[in-house]
Amino acid sequence: MAAASVRTKHWTRVEYERLVDLGAFGPDERLELLGGQLVVREPQGRPHATGIRLVARALRAVFGPDSNIEAQLPVALDEASEPEPDITVVTGGPRDYLASHPSRPELVVEVALASLALDRAEKASLYARAGVADYWILNLVDNVLEVYREPVADPHRAHGWRYASTATLRRGDSVTPLALPDSAIPIADLLP
């Protein structure tokens, strides 16, 4: 007897947002829309939460108090993706996003323990496809910062895109956000 193929529902961002607005998901359901699939987000243990706080503090110090340094808020990447990155730097004021979530972040940072493979493959491909020029992963498994830049098409990747430039930075190194070429953030300031 032949096995039946499993059919799945491909969700759009509009459908997902409608479900959120209708209260279809409970407050403890940590979901995000990635490439049309609802994905359960990584639980926040102490190292993960500390990493988010440290990255936010360091970015506020270099971007200034008037910048939008957002923690775990939605980004409307495309019609099938609305991730909630751990940290996002976006332009404009909070009221600029009343009608829709930000779609073109200047910088996206994911803090990764259990989600490291997902952040490196699935999310990196989505962010590259959306044209996010500066994507960082605070890798708590290896205690490094991975910096991804220069999005390019690549049909062999999850969403048809990847980053051509990658760098791994360790304590003692520093990183410069593309949006602020005259600044430098010590990697030690980011790591728990």
N, C-alpha and C positions, 0 to 999 in steps of 0.2 A: 504494500500500500504506500503510495507516494505521500510525503509529508506536505501539508498545506503551507504556503508561504504566509508569513506574518505581515499584515498590513499595518502601517502606523499612520497617524494623522500628522500632517505637516502644518504647523501653526504659523499664522502671520502675526506680525507685531500688532496690528489692529485688533485681531481676535484675542490675542493675549492680554492687551490692555483693557479690552472690554471685560474679560473674565476677572481681571484685577479689580476694575471699577465695580463690578457686581458682587465682589466679596467671595468669589469662588474658592479662594485659597485662604487657609487659616493664617493667623499671625506667626505661627511657628513653621510654616512651610516656606522654606528658603529656596525659591526657584528663580531661574533666569532663562530667557529664550535665546538659544544658540542654534543658528542655522535651521530654524523651524522646529526644533526639539526642546521640550521643557526639561531642564537639567537641574538636579538638586545641587545646591551650593554646599561648599565645604563648611563643616561646623567650625565655630570660632573658639578654639582653645586659647589659652593665655598667650603662647608665643605668637600666634596669628594676630590676635587683637593688639598685642604690643607692637608688632611690626607695622600694622596699619597706623597706629598712633604716632610712631616714630617717623614714618614716611610723611604723614600729614604735617607734623611739626617742622620737619626739615624743608618741605616744599613751601610752607607758609613763610618760613624765614627768608627764602630767596625770592619768592614771587611777590611777597608783600601782603598786607592785610586786606587790600581791596580785590585780591584774586579769588576766584572760585575754586577752592581745593575741596572736592566733594568726596565723601566716604560712602561707598556702597549705594550709590544712587544710579538709576537707569540711564543708559546711553542708547539712543535710537540709531544703531549702526546702519541698518537697512530694513527692508520689509519683512525679514525673517529672523532678525537678531536684535535683542534688547538685553545685553548683559548688564550686570551691576558690578563694575570693577571695584576692587578694594579702594583705590584712590583714582580720581580723575581731576585733571586741571582743564577747566573750560573758560572761554571768554564770556564777557557780558555779565549782567547782574542776575540775581535769582528770579526776578519777574520776567526776564527774557525767555524763560522756559515754562511759563504758565500754560501755553498752548501745546507745547510738545517738549519732549526731553531733548537735551543737547545731542547733536549728531556728529559734531566735528571736534573732538577733544584735542587739546594741544599735547597732552601727555596722559597715558594710561599706565597704572601700576597695579599688578596683581601680587598679593602676598601668598606664597605657596608652600604648603606642606603636602597633604594628600592630593591636592589638585595640580601638582607640578606637571605631570604628563599632559593633562587637559589644557593647562595654561600655555605650555610650549607648543602644542600641536593645534588643537581645535581653536582656542582663543587667538593664538598668534595669527593663524590663517585668516580668521574673521577680521581682526584688527587691521591686518595688512590689506585685505580686500577693501575695507572701508577707508583706506588711505591714512590711517593713524601713523604719523611719521615717527613717533617716539613712544615705544612700548617697553616697559621694564617689568621684570619678574624679580621680586625679592624672594630668593630661593632660600627658605629656612632649612631645607634638608642639608644643603652644602654650605650654608652661611655665606652666600655670595649674592651680588646683584647681576642679573643678566639683562643686557641692554640690546634691544632689537630696533633696527632702523632700516630705511630704504626699502619700502614695500615693492615687490615685483611679482608679476604673474608666474605661476608655477602649477601646471595642470596635475601634478603628482601630489599636491598638498590637499588637505581636507576640504578647503573651500576655494581652491584654485589660486591661492596667493601664499607668499612667504616673505620673510625679511632677508634681504641680501647681506646686510651687515649685522653681525652679532658680536657682542663682547661680554666677557665674564670678568667682573670687577670684585676685588677682595678688600678686606680691611687694609687700610693703608693707601688704597686707591681713592679717587674721587670721580664723580660723574657730573657732567654739565648738561642740563636740559636743553634741547634744541631751541626752545622758545626763549631761553636766556643764555646766550653764548658767552656772556662775561661772568657767569656764576659758576661755582663749584661746590658740590656737596660731598663731604667725606662719607665713604661707604660705612664707616664705623658709626656714623650718626643714624643710619637706617636700620642696622642689624640689632635685634634684641640682645 
